Amino acid sequence: MARFVRDYIEVADFTSLDEVIEQLTVLRDSLPAHAEAEVRMRGDDVFGRSLAVSYFRAQTDEEAACDARYAFAGQGKSERQLAA
């Protein structure tokens, strides 16, 4: 199962294009294979702007174990009921 990840890159009012490209390049190089990342501009003049980079990555074993514990929570049955 995949985990959705969103990273933010802050963009100041007067950020150079080279700086933004370098930050995006570093982020791209750290992405897992076949991440299919997408970039969106977020924010406004009051709260500032950022680039939101979203992608999927494989779950860690710890995340998968946590998800498995709660997978049946939305079905209205407890773990005890399922074990019986």
N, CA, C and O atoms as a printed pandas DataFrame, in Angstrom:
     atom_number atom_name residue_name chain_id  residue_number  x_coord  y_coord  z_coord
0              1         N          MET        A               1    0.844   -1.178    0.000
1              2        CA          MET        A               1    0.000    0.000    0.000
2              3         C          MET        A               1    0.890    1.243    0.000
3              4         O          MET        A               1    1.997    1.213    0.538
4              5         N          ALA        A               2    0.422    2.308   -0.588
5              6        CA          ALA        A               2    1.211    3.526   -0.706
6              7         C          ALA        A               2    0.767    4.560    0.317
7              8         O          ALA        A               2   -0.381    4.564    0.761
8              9         N          ARG        A               3    1.674    5.417    0.672
9             10        CA          ARG        A               3    1.416    6.502    1.617
10            11         C          ARG        A               3    1.533    7.814    0.855
11            12         O          ARG        A               3    2.502    8.025    0.126
12            13         N          PHE        A               4    0.543    8.706    1.019
13            14        CA          PHE        A               4    0.540   10.006    0.366
14            15         C          PHE        A               4    1.426   10.949    1.165
15            16         O          PHE        A               4    1.291   11.040    2.385
16            17         N          VAL        A               5    2.321   11.644    0.497
17            18        CA          VAL        A               5    3.251   12.567    1.146
18            19         C          VAL        A               5    3.136   13.918    0.461
19            20         O          VAL        A               5    3.000   14.000   -0.760
20            21         N          ARG        A               6    3.193   14.983    1.267
21            22        CA          ARG        A               6    3.193   16.334    0.700
22            23         C          ARG        A               6    4.323   17.113    1.365
23            24         O          ARG        A               6    4.335   17.267    2.586
24            25         N          ASP        A               7    5.262   17.599    0.579
25            26        CA          ASP        A               7    6.363   18.434    1.056
26            27         C          ASP        A               7    6.113   19.858    0.587
27            28         O          ASP        A               7    5.535   20.081   -0.477
28            29         N          TYR        A               8    6.551   20.815    1.387
29            30        CA          TYR        A               8    6.366   22.222    1.036
30            31         C          TYR        A               8    7.712   22.903    0.873
31            32         O          TYR        A               8    8.636   22.670    1.652
32            33         N          ILE        A               9    7.814   23.737   -0.134
33            34        CA          ILE        A               9    8.989   24.564   -0.358
34            35         C          ILE        A               9    8.526   26.009   -0.249
35            36         O          ILE        A               9    7.709   26.469   -1.046
36            37         N          GLU        A              10    9.051   26.721    0.744
37            38        CA          GLU        A              10    8.659   28.112    0.946
38            39         C          GLU        A              10    9.247   28.987   -0.162
39            40         O          GLU        A              10   10.407   28.833   -0.545
40            41         N          VAL        A              11    8.434   29.895   -0.660
41            42        CA          VAL        A              11    8.865   30.801   -1.712
42            43         C          VAL        A              11    8.693   32.227   -1.201
43            44         O          VAL        A              11    7.567   32.694   -1.030
44            45         N          ALA        A              12    9.792   32.913   -0.959
45            46        CA          ALA        A              12    9.738   34.292   -0.475
46            47         C          ALA        A              12    9.307   35.216   -1.617
47            48         O          ALA        A              12    9.256   34.805   -2.777
48            49         N          ASP        A              13    9.001   36.458   -1.275
49            50        CA          ASP        A              13    8.555   37.411   -2.284
50            51         C          ASP        A              13    9.587   37.587   -3.402
51            52         O          ASP        A              13    9.221   37.747   -4.566
52            53         N          PHE        A              14   10.855   37.558   -3.054
53            54        CA          PHE        A              14   11.898   37.783   -4.048
54            55         C          PHE        A              14   12.883   36.622   -4.036
55            56         O          PHE        A              14   14.064   36.802   -3.738
56            57         N          THR        A              15   12.399   35.446   -4.357
57            58        CA          THR        A              15   13.245   34.248   -4.425
58            59         C          THR        A              15   13.751   34.103   -5.851
59            60         O          THR        A              15   13.001   34.261   -6.814
60            61         N          SER        A              16   15.030   33.801   -5.964
61            62        CA          SER        A              16   15.583   33.645   -7.313
62            63         C          SER        A              16   15.103   32.334   -7.922
63            64         O          SER        A              16   14.862   31.357   -7.213
64            65         N          LEU        A              17   14.972   32.327   -9.215
65            66        CA          LEU        A              17   14.541   31.136   -9.941
66            67         C          LEU        A              17   15.533   29.995   -9.734
67            68         O          LEU        A              17   15.135   28.839   -9.593
68            69         N          ASP        A              18   16.817   30.321   -9.717
69            70        CA          ASP        A              18   17.839   29.296   -9.507
70            71         C          ASP        A              18   17.682   28.610   -8.159
71            72         O          ASP        A              18   17.873   27.398   -8.057
72            73         N          GLU        A              19   17.337   29.369   -7.123
73            74        CA          GLU        A              19   17.145   28.793   -5.782
74            75         C          GLU        A              19   15.956   27.840   -5.757
75            76         O          GLU        A              19   16.030   26.763   -5.167
76            77         N          VAL        A              20   14.869   28.235   -6.393
77            78        CA          VAL        A              20   13.683   27.373   -6.448
78            79         C          VAL        A              20   13.992   26.104   -7.240
79            80         O          VAL        A              20   13.605   25.010   -6.831
80            81         N          ILE        A              21   14.676   26.240   -8.350
81            82        CA          ILE        A              21   15.038   25.077   -9.163
82            83         C          ILE        A              21   15.939   24.141   -8.368
83            84         O          ILE        A              21   15.771   22.923   -8.425
84            85         N          GLU        A              22   16.889   24.698   -7.629
85            86        CA          GLU        A              22   17.788   23.851   -6.824
86            87         C          GLU        A              22   17.008   23.089   -5.755
87            88         O          GLU        A              22   17.247   21.898   -5.555
88            89         N          GLN        A              23   16.077   23.758   -5.063
89            90        CA          GLN        A              23   15.284   23.079   -4.039
90            91         C          GLN        A              23   14.430   21.971   -4.650
91            92         O          GLN        A              23   14.319   20.887   -4.079
92            93         N          LEU        A              24   13.832   22.237   -5.799
93            94        CA          LEU        A              24   13.022   21.220   -6.466
94            95         C          LEU        A              24   13.882   20.056   -6.968
95            96         O          LEU        A              24   13.447   18.906   -6.931
96            97         N          THR        A              25   15.082   20.346   -7.429
97            98        CA          THR        A              25   15.983   19.295   -7.895
98            99         C          THR        A              25   16.397   18.386   -6.745
99           100         O          THR        A              25   16.425   17.165   -6.901
100          101         N          VAL        A              26   16.717   18.968   -5.591
101          102        CA          VAL        A              26   17.080   18.173   -4.412
102          103         C          VAL        A              26   15.914   17.291   -4.007
103          104         O          VAL        A              26   16.099   16.111   -3.708
104          105         N          LEU        A              27   14.712   17.857   -3.995
105          106        CA          LEU        A              27   13.526   17.082   -3.631
106          107         C          LEU        A              27   13.274   15.966   -4.642
107          108         O          LEU        A              27   12.978   14.835   -4.257
108          109         N          ARG        A              28   13.388   16.277   -5.930
109          110        CA          ARG        A              28   13.178   15.259   -6.967
110          111         C          ARG        A              28   14.163   14.107   -6.824
111          112         O          ARG        A              28   13.793   12.946   -6.992
112          113         N          ASP        A              29   15.414   14.425   -6.517
113          114        CA          ASP        A              29   16.431   13.383   -6.370
114          115         C          ASP        A              29   16.178   12.485   -5.163
115          116         O          ASP        A              29   16.661   11.354   -5.124
116          117         N          SER        A              30   15.422   12.978   -4.174
117          118        CA          SER        A              30   15.140   12.178   -2.982
118          119         C          SER        A              30   13.853   11.360   -3.103
119          120         O          SER        A              30   13.546   10.566   -2.213
120          121         N          LEU        A              31   13.097   11.541   -4.189
121          122        CA          LEU        A              31   11.843   10.820   -4.366
122          123         C          LEU        A              31   12.092    9.353   -4.698
123          124         O          LEU        A              31   13.089    9.020   -5.339
124          125         N          PRO        A              32   11.185    8.473   -4.262
125          126        CA          PRO        A              32   11.297    7.071   -4.665
126          127         C          PRO        A              32   10.989    6.923   -6.161
127          128         O          PRO        A              32   10.371    7.796   -6.769
128          129         N          ALA        A              33   11.426    5.816   -6.729
129          130        CA          ALA        A              33   11.171    5.561   -8.149
130          131         C          ALA        A              33    9.666    5.517   -8.409
131          132         O          ALA        A              33    8.914    5.021   -7.571
132          133         N          HIS        A              34    9.229    6.011   -9.520
133          134        CA          HIS        A              34    7.820    5.998   -9.944
134          135         C          HIS        A              34    6.921    6.748   -8.967
135          136         O          HIS        A              34    5.784    6.333   -8.743
136          137         N          ALA        A              35    7.402    7.840   -8.382
137          138        CA          ALA        A              35    6.615    8.599   -7.405
138          139         C          ALA        A              35    5.507    9.415   -8.065
139          140         O          ALA        A              35    4.504    9.717   -7.419
140          141         N          GLU        A              36    5.667    9.773   -9.326
141          142        CA          GLU        A              36    4.697   10.579  -10.052
142          143         C          GLU        A              36    4.314   11.839   -9.269
143          144         O          GLU        A              36    3.135   12.099   -9.028
144          145         N          ALA        A              37    5.312   12.601   -8.883
145          146        CA          ALA        A              37    5.097   13.803   -8.082
146          147         C          ALA        A              37    4.420   14.894   -8.897
147          148         O          ALA        A              37    4.601   14.990  -10.111
148          149         N          GLU        A              38    3.634   15.718   -8.203
149          150        CA          GLU        A              38    3.016   16.879   -8.843
150          151         C          GLU        A              38    3.288   18.103   -7.985
151          152         O          GLU        A              38    3.440   17.999   -6.767
152          153         N          VAL        A              39    3.349   19.263   -8.626
153          154        CA          VAL        A              39    3.680   20.513   -7.945
154          155         C          VAL        A              39    2.513   21.474   -8.089
155          156         O          VAL        A              39    1.939   21.621   -9.168
156          157         N          ARG        A              40    2.165   22.138   -6.964
157          158        CA          ARG        A              40    1.115   23.157   -6.980
158          159         C          ARG        A              40    1.564   24.358   -6.170
159          160         O          ARG        A              40    2.241   24.212   -5.153
160          161         N          MET        A              41    1.186   25.541   -6.622
161          162        CA          MET        A              41    1.465   26.764   -5.877
162          163         C          MET        A              41    0.351   26.941   -4.849
163          164         O          MET        A              41   -0.830   26.852   -5.185
164          165         N          ARG        A              42    0.728   27.191   -3.602
165          166        CA          ARG        A              42   -0.236   27.391   -2.521
166          167         C          ARG        A              42    0.040   28.734   -1.849
167          168         O          ARG        A              42    1.137   29.282   -1.956
168          169         N          GLY        A              43   -0.963   29.249   -1.163
169          170        CA          GLY        A              43   -0.777   30.431   -0.341
170          171         C          GLY        A              43   -1.296   31.695   -0.978
171          172         O          GLY        A              43   -1.937   31.679   -2.029
172          173         N          ASP        A              44   -0.992   32.818   -0.294
173          174        CA          ASP        A              44   -1.436   34.132   -0.760
174          175         C          ASP        A              44   -0.489   35.199   -0.233
175          176         O          ASP        A              44    0.530   34.886    0.383
176          177         N          ASP        A              45   -0.830   36.468   -0.480
177          178        CA          ASP        A              45    0.041   37.569   -0.075
178          179         C          ASP        A              45    0.086   37.739    1.443
179          180         O          ASP        A              45    1.066   38.268    1.968
180          181         N          VAL        A              46   -0.940   37.309    2.150
181          182        CA          VAL        A              46   -0.996   37.483    3.603
182          183         C          VAL        A              46   -0.168   36.412    4.318
183          184         O          VAL        A              46    0.652   36.740    5.176
184          185         N          PHE        A              47   -0.371   35.154    3.978
185          186        CA          PHE        A              47    0.276   34.060    4.684
186          187         C          PHE        A              47    1.541   33.546    3.998
187          188         O          PHE        A              47    2.218   32.663    4.526
188          189         N          GLY        A              48    1.855   34.081    2.851
189          190        CA          GLY        A              48    3.040   33.640    2.131
190          191         C          GLY        A              48    2.703   32.570    1.110
191          192         O          GLY        A              48    1.591   32.043    1.076
192          193         N          ARG        A              49    3.654   32.271    0.307
193          194        CA          ARG        A              49    3.459   31.289   -0.762
194          195         C          ARG        A              49    4.409   30.117   -0.571
195          196         O          ARG        A              49    5.495   30.248   -0.006
196          197         N          SER        A              50    3.969   28.987   -1.054
197          198        CA          SER        A              50    4.817   27.796   -1.028
198          199         C          SER        A              50    4.457   26.920   -2.209
199          200         O          SER        A              50    3.359   27.008   -2.759
200          201         N          LEU        A              51    5.391   26.081   -2.587
201          202        CA          LEU        A              51    5.135   25.068   -3.594
202          203         C          LEU        A              51    4.836   23.780   -2.839
203          204         O          LEU        A              51    5.626   23.359   -1.993
204          205         N          ALA        A              52    3.715   23.159   -3.134
205          206        CA          ALA        A              52    3.352   21.891   -2.517
206          207         C          ALA        A              52    3.679   20.776   -3.502
207          208         O          ALA        A              52    3.139   20.738   -4.607
208          209         N          VAL        A              53    4.562   19.874   -3.101
209          210        CA          VAL        A              53    4.960   18.745   -3.935
210          211         C          VAL        A              53    4.337   17.497   -3.326
211          212         O          VAL        A              53    4.668   17.125   -2.200
212          213         N          SER        A              54    3.437   16.847   -4.063
213          214        CA          SER        A              54    2.723   15.674   -3.564
214          215         C          SER        A              54    3.142   14.440   -4.354
215          216         O          SER        A              54    3.338   14.492   -5.568
216          217         N          TYR        A              55    3.275   13.311   -3.622
217          218        CA          TYR        A              55    3.636   12.059   -4.281
218          219         C          TYR        A              55    3.270   10.891   -3.370
219          220         O          TYR        A              55    2.955   11.081   -2.196
220          221         N          PHE        A              56    3.315    9.694   -3.919
221          222        CA          PHE        A              56    3.072    8.484   -3.148
222          223         C          PHE        A              56    4.388    7.746   -2.962
223          224         O          PHE        A              56    5.233    7.722   -3.857
224          225         N          ARG        A              57    4.549    7.150   -1.795
225          226        CA          ARG        A              57    5.708    6.310   -1.518
226          227         C          ARG        A              57    5.223    5.040   -0.835
227          228         O          ARG        A              57    4.103    4.991   -0.324
228          229         N          ALA        A              58    6.056    4.024   -0.827
229          230        CA          ALA        A              58    5.699    2.767   -0.169
230          231         C          ALA        A              58    5.626    2.977    1.338
231          232         O          ALA        A              58    6.393    3.756    1.904
232          233         N          GLN        A              59    4.691    2.272    1.987
233          234        CA          GLN        A              59    4.579    2.361    3.436
234          235         C          GLN        A              59    5.745    1.655    4.100
235          236         O          GLN        A              59    6.283    0.680    3.576
236          237         N          THR        A              60    6.128    2.165    5.265
237          238        CA          THR        A              60    7.110    1.450    6.070
238          239         C          THR        A              60    6.397    0.303    6.771
239          240         O          THR        A              60    5.168    0.275    6.817
240          241         N          ASP        A              61    7.151   -0.640    7.316
241          242        CA          ASP        A              61    6.551   -1.760    8.049
242          243         C          ASP        A              61    5.740   -1.258    9.235
243          244         O          ASP        A              61    4.675   -1.798    9.535
244          245         N          GLU        A              62    6.238   -0.225    9.911
245          246        CA          GLU        A              62    5.532    0.342   11.070
246          247         C          GLU        A              62    4.202    0.958   10.655
247          248         O          GLU        A              62    3.196    0.767   11.338
248          249         N          GLU        A              63    4.181    1.691    9.549
249          250        CA          GLU        A              63    2.943    2.290    9.059
250          251         C          GLU        A              63    1.940    1.222    8.645
251          252         O          GLU        A              63    0.748    1.347    8.926
252          253         N          ALA        A              64    2.412    0.179    7.981
253          254        CA          ALA        A              64    1.527   -0.903    7.551
254          255         C          ALA        A              64    0.919   -1.616    8.757
255          256         O          ALA        A              64   -0.262   -1.962    8.737
256          257         N          ALA        A              65    1.712   -1.840    9.808
257          258        CA          ALA        A              65    1.198   -2.486   11.019
258          259         C          ALA        A              65    0.141   -1.614   11.689
259          260         O          ALA        A              65   -0.874   -2.125   12.165
260          261         N          CYS        A              66    0.368   -0.324   11.728
261          262        CA          CYS        A              66   -0.604    0.606   12.322
262          263         C          CYS        A              66   -1.893    0.618   11.513
263          264         O          CYS        A              66   -2.981    0.576   12.088
264          265         N          ASP        A              67   -1.791    0.675   10.206
265          266        CA          ASP        A              67   -2.981    0.659    9.353
266          267         C          ASP        A              67   -3.746   -0.651    9.504
267          268         O          ASP        A              67   -4.977   -0.655    9.481
268          269         N          ALA        A              68   -3.030   -1.761    9.659
269          270        CA          ALA        A              68   -3.683   -3.059    9.802
270          271         C          ALA        A              68   -4.509   -3.118   11.089
271          272         O          ALA        A              68   -5.572   -3.738   11.122
272          273         N          ARG        A              69   -4.014   -2.467   12.152
273          274        CA          ARG        A              69   -4.757   -2.467   13.422
274          275         C          ARG        A              69   -6.089   -1.745   13.292
275          276         O          ARG        A              69   -7.057   -2.108   13.959
276          277         N          TYR        A              70   -6.149   -0.728   12.442
277          278        CA          TYR        A              70   -7.351    0.099   12.332
278          279         C          TYR        A              70   -8.138   -0.148   11.049
279          280         O          TYR        A              70   -9.092    0.581   10.777
280          281         N          ALA        A              71   -7.779   -1.126   10.273
281          282        CA          ALA        A              71   -8.433   -1.378    8.985
282          283         C          ALA        A              71   -9.904   -1.709    9.146
283          284         O          ALA        A              71  -10.709   -1.364    8.282
284          285         N          PHE        A              72  -10.269   -2.365   10.227
285          286        CA          PHE        A              72  -11.654   -2.785   10.434
286          287         C          PHE        A              72  -12.444   -1.779   11.268
287          288         O          PHE        A              72  -13.625   -2.013   11.524
288          289         N          ALA        A              73  -11.850   -0.685   11.698
289          290        CA          ALA        A              73  -12.517    0.278   12.578
290          291         C          ALA        A              73  -13.764    0.878   11.925
291          292         O          ALA        A              73  -14.763    1.108   12.606
292          293         N          GLY        A              74  -13.718    1.129   10.643
293          294        CA          GLY        A              74  -14.857    1.730    9.962
294          295         C          GLY        A              74  -15.982    0.749    9.687
295          296         O          GLY        A              74  -17.052    1.155    9.233
296          297         N          GLN        A              75  -15.764   -0.541    9.952
297          298        CA          GLN        A              75  -16.772   -1.552    9.676
298          299         C          GLN        A              75  -17.684   -1.796   10.872
299          300         O          GLN        A              75  -18.617   -2.593   10.787
300          301         N          GLY        A              76  -17.419   -1.109   11.996
301          302        CA          GLY        A              76  -18.275   -1.240   13.168
302          303         C          GLY        A              76  -18.012   -2.485   13.989
303          304         O          GLY        A              76  -18.815   -2.809   14.864
304          305         N          LYS        A              77  -16.934   -3.191   13.748
305          306        CA          LYS        A              77  -16.612   -4.386   14.514
306          307         C          LYS        A              77  -15.293   -4.175   15.237
307          308         O          LYS        A              77  -14.365   -3.574   14.694
308          309         N          SER        A              78  -15.218   -4.665   16.444
309          310        CA          SER        A              78  -13.984   -4.547   17.197
310          311         C          SER        A              78  -13.076   -5.728   16.883
311          312         O          SER        A              78  -13.501   -6.722   16.294
312          313         N          GLU        A              79  -11.823   -5.598   17.286
313          314        CA          GLU        A              79  -10.861   -6.676   17.069
314          315         C          GLU        A              79  -11.313   -7.944   17.805
315          316         O          GLU        A              79  -11.132   -9.055   17.307
316          317         N          ARG        A              80  -11.901   -7.765   18.994
317          318        CA          ARG        A              80  -12.391   -8.904   19.761
318          319         C          ARG        A              80  -13.515   -9.631   19.039
319          320         O          ARG        A              80  -13.563  -10.861   19.029
320          321         N          GLN        A              81  -14.420   -8.863   18.434
321          322        CA          GLN        A              81  -15.543   -9.467   17.713
322          323         C          GLN        A              81  -15.051  -10.256   16.496
323          324         O          GLN        A              81  -15.602  -11.305   16.163
324          325         N          LEU        A              82  -14.017   -9.742   15.841
325          326        CA          LEU        A              82  -13.495  -10.421   14.675
326          327         C          LEU        A              82  -12.754  -11.698   15.067
327          328         O          LEU        A              82  -12.730  -12.657   14.295
328          329         N          ALA        A              83  -12.152  -11.724   16.253
329          330        CA          ALA        A              83  -11.401  -12.901   16.697
330          331         C          ALA        A              83  -12.324  -14.017   17.141
331          332         O          ALA        A              83  -11.929  -15.182   17.116
332          333         N          ALA        A              84  -13.546  -13.695   17.546
333          334        CA          ALA        A              84  -14.474  -14.710   18.067
334          335         C          ALA        A              84  -15.075  -15.554   16.978
335          336         O          ALA        A              84  -15.873  -16.449   17.260
